[in-house]
């Protein structure tokens, strides 16, 4: 779906990917969209139901628990992501004061006329380029579109390493992708894609490019994004408590993640904050925003879509029924995962193809 102000129109095949959604009035007077499906997908219980009763704090201190979780998304019967080779190396440019580690995924021919700069999630404090949500999605994009993928292996937030450092690593990867020393692509052929906290880094990097009057990427893909320190309200399904607690991201967790990333001072980078709470969203490239129905952060996706369209930007918002936060960690054989990957590939092709 594409949102232009308060107008909602179908956009090619993407409009038919998921079940119909109804339009409701929001407190701001804009139109929001929510899914009519009110059931958690049975595969969530089947694969992750063991995690009910697990204290989310354990994930921070128990590596065995994290390993069990990462292996629970897939079963022996699931088809693996496509085989795509990658190179891993450091890049340097004036966007970041230290080298930035990236993974470069390409087709066998190593020729590409477009690229996706991919930024993994993890609440600024975790996540890796090895996660299925990063590595698997990168392989799918290369296979489905032929675009190169530059996956940013950014340094995680800490007391010494906070905003705007992670944000600058994303800018460095984007600039390298467009520079003669990198892939030498036109920015109009490059999409920024981020999941969860990675979506926040992509959004703020784009806002800084806008503030500097630099060339913008061709598009933004924000997957179940974490964007606001104060979570906007969301229309949660009545049975959202069926989602294990380790997948819930309530306001105290949101504040903790942003406080850990933003650091003790309210810094800005070229006038841009580390969250979008006080940012205007005009002048952005076209955006694809994917929200999960069983995600406490769904309100972030809807709020971004509402504010961006109100400010004159173009947003395609997709609500994925039956899925929790981080559902792209799951295999593409699950219908909602496969269709989301296809929607991403379609958007990349549309935004980076011939003008």
C-alpha positions as CSV (number, residue, x, y, z in Angstrom):
1,X,0.0,0.0,0.0
2,X,1.1,3.5,-0.6
3,X,0.1,6.4,1.7
4,X,0.0,9.9,0.3
5,X,-1.3,12.2,3.0
6,X,-4.6,10.6,4.0
7,X,-5.1,8.7,0.8
8,X,-4.5,4.9,0.6
9,X,-4.0,3.3,-2.7
10,X,-3.0,-0.1,-4.0
11,X,0.5,-0.4,-5.4
12,X,0.9,-3.3,-7.8
13,X,1.2,-6.8,-6.3
14,X,2.3,-5.5,-2.9
15,X,-1.3,-4.4,-2.2
16,X,-2.5,-8.0,-2.4
17,X,0.3,-9.6,-0.3
18,X,-1.5,-9.6,3.0
19,X,-5.0,-9.7,4.2
20,X,-7.2,-6.6,3.8
21,X,-6.8,-3.9,6.4
22,X,-9.4,-1.5,7.6
23,X,-8.8,2.2,7.9
24,X,-9.5,4.0,11.2
25,X,-9.3,7.5,12.5
26,X,-6.4,8.3,14.8
27,X,-6.2,11.0,17.5
28,X,-4.2,13.2,15.1
29,X,-7.0,13.1,12.5
30,X,-4.8,11.1,10.1
31,X,-5.8,7.6,8.9
32,X,-4.0,4.6,10.3
33,X,-4.1,1.0,9.2
34,X,-4.4,-2.2,11.2
35,X,-4.8,-5.9,10.4
36,X,-8.1,-7.7,10.9
37,X,-6.3,-10.9,11.7
38,X,-6.4,-11.6,15.5
39,X,-4.5,-14.9,15.9
40,X,-0.9,-15.6,16.6
41,X,0.6,-17.8,13.9
42,X,0.7,-21.4,15.1
43,X,4.4,-21.7,14.1
44,X,5.3,-19.2,16.9
45,X,4.0,-21.5,19.5
46,X,5.4,-24.6,17.8
47,X,9.0,-23.1,17.5
48,X,9.2,-20.7,20.4
49,X,6.6,-21.7,22.9
50,X,9.3,-23.2,25.2
51,X,10.4,-19.6,25.9
52,X,7.2,-18.8,27.9
53,X,8.2,-18.1,31.5
54,X,11.9,-17.3,30.5
55,X,13.1,-14.1,32.1
56,X,14.1,-11.7,29.3
57,X,17.0,-10.5,31.5
58,X,18.5,-14.0,31.1
59,X,19.2,-13.4,27.5
60,X,21.8,-10.7,28.5
61,X,23.8,-13.1,30.7
62,X,23.1,-16.6,29.5
63,X,24.9,-17.5,26.2
64,X,23.4,-21.0,26.2
65,X,19.9,-19.5,26.3
66,X,20.8,-17.1,23.4
67,X,22.1,-20.1,21.4
68,X,19.0,-22.1,22.0
69,X,16.8,-19.2,20.9
70,X,18.8,-18.6,17.7
71,X,18.5,-22.3,16.8
72,X,14.7,-22.4,17.6
73,X,13.7,-20.3,14.6
74,X,14.6,-23.1,12.2
75,X,14.0,-26.8,12.2
76,X,15.8,-29.6,10.4
77,X,13.0,-29.6,7.7
78,X,13.3,-25.9,6.9
79,X,15.0,-24.8,3.6
80,X,18.1,-22.7,4.2
81,X,18.6,-19.3,2.7
82,X,20.1,-19.2,-0.8
83,X,23.9,-19.7,-1.0
84,X,25.5,-16.4,-1.7
85,X,29.2,-15.7,-1.1
86,X,30.4,-12.7,0.8
87,X,33.5,-10.8,1.6
88,X,34.2,-9.2,5.0
89,X,36.5,-6.3,5.4
90,X,37.0,-2.8,6.9
91,X,36.2,0.5,5.1
92,X,37.3,4.0,6.0
93,X,36.1,7.5,5.0
94,X,35.4,10.8,6.6
95,X,32.0,9.9,7.8
96,X,33.4,7.9,10.7
97,X,36.7,8.4,12.7
98,X,37.5,4.7,12.8
99,X,37.3,1.8,10.3
100,X,33.9,0.2,9.8
101,X,33.5,-3.5,9.3
102,X,31.1,-4.6,6.5
103,X,30.1,-7.7,4.7
104,X,29.6,-7.4,0.9
105,X,27.2,-10.0,-0.6
106,X,27.2,-10.2,-4.4
107,X,26.1,-12.4,-7.3
108,X,28.7,-14.7,-8.8
109,X,29.5,-12.2,-11.5
110,X,30.2,-9.6,-8.8
111,X,28.5,-7.0,-11.0
112,X,25.7,-4.9,-9.6
113,X,23.9,-1.8,-10.7
114,X,22.2,-1.3,-7.4
115,X,22.8,-2.0,-3.7
116,X,21.1,-2.3,-0.3
117,X,22.9,-1.1,2.8
118,X,21.6,-3.5,5.5
119,X,21.7,-2.7,9.2
120,X,20.8,-5.4,11.7
121,X,18.7,-5.1,14.8
122,X,19.3,-5.9,18.4
123,X,18.3,-2.9,20.5
124,X,21.6,-1.1,19.8
125,X,23.1,-3.5,22.3
126,X,23.0,-6.8,20.5
127,X,22.5,-8.6,17.2
128,X,25.1,-9.6,14.7
129,X,25.5,-9.8,10.9
130,X,25.2,-13.6,11.4
131,X,21.6,-13.4,12.5
132,X,19.1,-14.8,10.0
133,X,17.4,-11.4,10.0
134,X,20.7,-10.0,8.6
135,X,22.6,-12.8,6.8
136,X,19.5,-14.6,5.5
137,X,17.8,-11.4,4.4
138,X,21.0,-10.3,2.6
139,X,21.1,-13.6,0.7
140,X,17.5,-13.3,-0.3
141,X,17.9,-9.8,-1.6
142,X,20.9,-10.7,-3.7
143,X,19.1,-13.8,-5.1
144,X,15.8,-12.0,-5.8
145,X,17.1,-8.7,-7.1
146,X,20.7,-9.1,-8.2
147,X,21.6,-6.1,-6.0
148,X,24.7,-6.1,-3.9
149,X,24.2,-6.0,-0.2
150,X,26.5,-4.1,2.2
151,X,25.8,-5.4,5.7
152,X,27.1,-3.1,8.4
153,X,28.9,-4.9,11.2
154,X,28.6,-1.9,13.5
155,X,30.1,-1.7,17.0
156,X,27.4,-2.2,19.6
157,X,26.4,0.6,22.0
158,X,28.3,0.9,25.3
159,X,29.2,3.6,27.8
160,X,32.1,4.6,25.6
161,X,30.4,4.0,22.3
162,X,27.0,5.7,21.8
163,X,25.2,8.2,19.5
164,X,26.3,9.4,17.0
165,X,28.9,6.7,16.5
166,X,26.7,3.8,15.3
167,X,24.7,6.3,13.1
168,X,28.0,7.5,11.5
169,X,29.0,3.9,10.7
170,X,25.8,3.6,8.6
171,X,26.7,6.9,6.9
172,X,30.2,5.6,6.2
173,X,28.8,2.4,4.6
174,X,26.4,4.4,2.5
175,X,29.2,6.7,1.3
176,X,31.5,3.8,0.6
177,X,28.8,2.1,-1.5
178,X,28.5,5.3,-3.6
179,X,32.2,6.2,-3.8
180,X,34.9,5.3,-6.4
181,X,36.8,3.4,-3.7
182,X,33.7,1.3,-3.1
183,X,30.9,0.1,-5.4
184,X,30.8,3.5,-7.2
185,X,27.0,3.5,-7.4
186,X,24.7,6.5,-7.8
187,X,22.8,7.1,-4.5
188,X,19.6,6.8,-6.6
189,X,20.5,3.1,-6.9
190,X,21.0,2.4,-3.2
191,X,18.4,1.6,-0.6
192,X,18.9,1.7,3.2
193,X,17.3,-1.2,5.0
194,X,17.2,-1.7,8.8
195,X,15.5,-4.0,11.2
196,X,14.3,-2.9,14.6
197,X,17.1,-0.6,16.1
198,X,18.8,-0.9,12.7
199,X,15.8,0.9,11.2
200,X,16.4,3.7,13.6
201,X,20.0,4.0,12.4
202,X,18.9,4.1,8.8
203,X,16.3,6.7,9.5
204,X,18.5,9.1,11.4
205,X,21.3,8.6,8.8
206,X,18.9,9.6,6.1
207,X,17.8,12.6,8.1
208,X,21.4,13.8,8.5
209,X,21.9,13.5,4.7
210,X,18.8,15.6,4.3
211,X,20.0,18.2,6.7
212,X,23.4,18.4,4.9
213,X,21.6,18.7,1.5
214,X,23.5,15.6,0.4
215,X,22.1,13.1,-2.1
216,X,19.6,10.8,-0.5
217,X,19.3,7.0,-0.9
218,X,16.7,5.8,-3.4
219,X,14.5,4.4,-0.6
220,X,14.2,3.4,3.0
221,X,13.1,-0.1,4.2
222,X,12.1,-0.1,7.9
223,X,11.4,-3.5,9.3
224,X,9.4,-3.6,12.6
225,X,11.2,-0.4,13.5
226,X,12.3,0.9,16.8
227,X,12.2,4.7,16.2
228,X,10.8,6.6,19.2
229,X,12.0,6.8,22.8
230,X,8.4,7.2,23.9
231,X,6.5,4.4,22.2
232,X,3.4,5.5,20.3
233,X,0.2,3.5,21.2
234,X,-0.5,0.4,19.2
235,X,-3.7,-1.6,18.6
236,X,-2.4,-4.8,20.1
237,X,-4.3,-8.1,19.5
238,X,-6.3,-9.3,22.5
239,X,-4.1,-12.3,22.9
240,X,-0.7,-10.6,22.5
241,X,0.3,-12.2,25.9
242,X,0.6,-15.5,24.0
243,X,3.9,-14.0,22.7
244,X,6.7,-15.1,25.0
245,X,8.0,-12.4,27.3
246,X,11.5,-12.4,25.6
247,X,9.9,-11.1,22.4
248,X,7.9,-8.3,24.1
249,X,9.4,-4.8,24.0
250,X,7.5,-2.7,26.5
251,X,8.2,1.0,27.3
252,X,10.8,0.3,30.1
253,X,12.8,-1.8,27.6
254,X,12.5,0.9,24.9
255,X,13.8,3.6,27.3
256,X,16.6,1.3,28.4
257,X,17.7,0.7,24.8
258,X,17.6,4.3,23.8
259,X,19.3,5.5,27.0
260,X,22.1,3.0,26.4
261,X,22.5,4.3,22.8
262,X,22.0,8.0,23.3
263,X,24.4,8.3,26.2
264,X,24.4,10.7,29.1
265,X,24.2,13.9,26.9
266,X,21.5,14.9,24.5
267,X,23.8,15.1,21.5
268,X,22.9,15.9,17.9
269,X,24.7,15.2,14.7
270,X,24.2,18.0,12.2
271,X,21.0,18.9,14.0
272,X,19.6,15.3,14.1
273,X,18.7,13.5,17.3
274,X,19.3,9.8,17.9
275,X,15.6,9.1,18.0
276,X,12.7,10.4,15.9
277,X,10.5,11.8,18.7
278,X,11.2,15.4,17.8
279,X,12.2,15.1,14.2
280,X,10.3,16.3,11.1
281,X,9.9,13.6,8.4
282,X,9.6,15.8,5.3
283,X,11.9,15.4,2.3
284,X,12.5,11.6,2.8
285,X,12.9,9.1,0.0
286,X,10.1,6.7,-0.6
287,X,9.8,4.2,2.3
288,X,8.6,0.7,2.8
289,X,7.6,0.2,6.4
290,X,6.8,-3.4,7.7
291,X,4.9,-3.8,11.0
292,X,4.2,-7.0,12.8
293,X,0.7,-7.4,14.3
294,X,2.0,-9.1,17.5
295,X,4.7,-6.5,18.1
296,X,4.7,-3.9,20.9
297,X,6.6,-1.7,18.5
298,X,3.8,-1.7,15.8
299,X,2.9,1.8,16.9
300,X,6.4,3.0,15.9
301,X,5.7,1.8,12.3
302,X,2.3,3.4,12.2
303,X,3.4,6.6,13.7
304,X,6.3,7.0,11.2
305,X,3.9,6.3,8.3
306,X,1.4,8.8,9.6
307,X,3.9,11.6,10.4
308,X,5.9,11.1,7.2
309,X,2.9,11.2,4.9
310,X,1.6,14.2,6.8
311,X,4.9,15.9,6.2
312,X,4.7,15.1,2.4
313,X,6.9,11.9,2.2
314,X,5.7,8.7,0.4
315,X,5.3,5.6,2.6
316,X,4.1,2.1,1.8
317,X,3.0,0.5,5.0
318,X,2.4,-3.3,5.3
319,X,0.9,-4.9,8.4
320,X,1.9,-8.5,8.7
321,X,-0.7,-10.6,10.5
322,X,0.1,-13.3,13.1
323,X,3.7,-12.4,13.5
324,X,5.8,-11.0,16.5
325,X,8.8,-8.7,16.5
326,X,11.8,-10.1,14.7
327,X,9.8,-12.5,12.5
328,X,12.3,-12.4,9.7
329,X,14.5,-14.6,11.8
330,X,12.1,-17.4,10.7
331,X,12.3,-19.4,7.4
332,X,10.8,-18.2,4.2
333,X,8.5,-21.2,4.0
334,X,6.2,-19.5,6.5
335,X,3.9,-17.5,4.3
336,X,4.2,-14.2,6.0
337,X,8.0,-14.4,5.9
338,X,8.2,-15.3,2.2
339,X,5.7,-12.6,1.2
340,X,7.5,-10.0,3.3
341,X,10.8,-10.9,1.6
342,X,9.1,-10.6,-1.8
343,X,7.7,-7.2,-0.9
344,X,11.2,-6.0,0.1
345,X,12.6,-7.3,-3.2
346,X,9.8,-5.7,-5.2
347,X,10.4,-2.3,-3.4
348,X,14.2,-2.5,-4.0
349,X,13.6,-3.2,-7.7
350,X,11.1,-0.4,-8.1
351,X,13.2,2.2,-6.3
352,X,16.6,1.3,-8.0
353,X,15.4,0.3,-11.4
354,X,15.5,2.4,-14.6
355,X,14.0,5.9,-14.2
